[in-house]
Amino acid sequence: MTDTITMSFDDWVEEFKPVQNHIDKNASIDGLMFETYGKELEFVRAQDIKPHMDIHRK
């Protein structure tokens, strides 16, 4: 089971320092989202393995 942490988007960015999507200049969530296929997926898979996060907006 995982814990749920609630924080603002700005707090999340400050805390976790997400990587900008340099492949798609129009990526969702202020340019922070990566697609699950193609060059974006290749880029994500090539990164050092670190915990990942999912963003759920209400």
C-alpha positions as CSV (number, residue, x, y, z in Angstrom):
1,M,0.0,0.0,0.0
2,T,1.2,3.5,-0.8
3,D,0.7,6.7,1.2
4,T,-1.2,9.6,-0.3
5,I,0.4,13.0,0.0
6,T,-1.6,16.1,-0.9
7,M,0.3,19.3,-2.0
8,S,-0.1,22.1,-4.4
9,F,1.4,21.8,-7.9
10,D,3.9,24.6,-7.1
11,D,5.0,22.8,-3.9
12,W,5.3,19.5,-5.9
13,V,7.6,21.2,-8.5
14,E,9.7,22.8,-5.8
15,E,10.0,19.5,-3.9
16,F,10.6,17.1,-6.7
17,K,12.2,19.2,-9.5
18,P,10.6,17.4,-12.5
19,V,12.3,17.3,-15.9
20,Q,11.0,19.5,-18.7
21,N,9.9,17.7,-21.8
22,H,12.4,19.0,-24.4
23,I,11.0,16.8,-27.1
24,D,7.4,18.2,-27.2
25,K,7.3,21.9,-26.5
26,N,3.5,21.7,-26.1
27,A,3.6,18.9,-23.4
28,S,0.8,18.9,-20.9
29,I,1.2,20.0,-17.2
30,D,3.4,23.0,-17.9
31,G,5.6,21.0,-20.2
32,L,6.4,18.3,-17.7
33,M,4.5,15.3,-19.1
34,F,6.0,12.7,-21.4
35,E,4.1,10.4,-23.7
36,T,4.1,6.6,-23.3
37,Y,5.5,5.9,-26.8
38,G,8.1,6.9,-29.3
39,K,11.0,9.3,-28.6
40,E,9.5,10.5,-25.4
41,L,9.3,7.0,-24.0
42,E,12.8,6.3,-25.2
43,F,14.1,9.4,-23.4
44,V,12.3,8.4,-20.1
45,R,13.6,4.8,-20.2
46,A,17.2,6.1,-20.8
47,Q,17.2,8.0,-17.5
48,D,18.6,6.7,-14.2
49,I,16.0,4.7,-12.4
50,K,14.4,6.8,-9.7
51,P,11.0,6.7,-8.1
52,H,8.3,8.2,-10.4
53,M,5.1,10.0,-9.5
54,D,1.7,10.2,-11.0
55,I,-0.2,13.4,-10.9
56,H,-3.9,13.2,-10.2
57,R,-5.9,16.4,-10.5
58,K,-9.4,16.8,-9.0
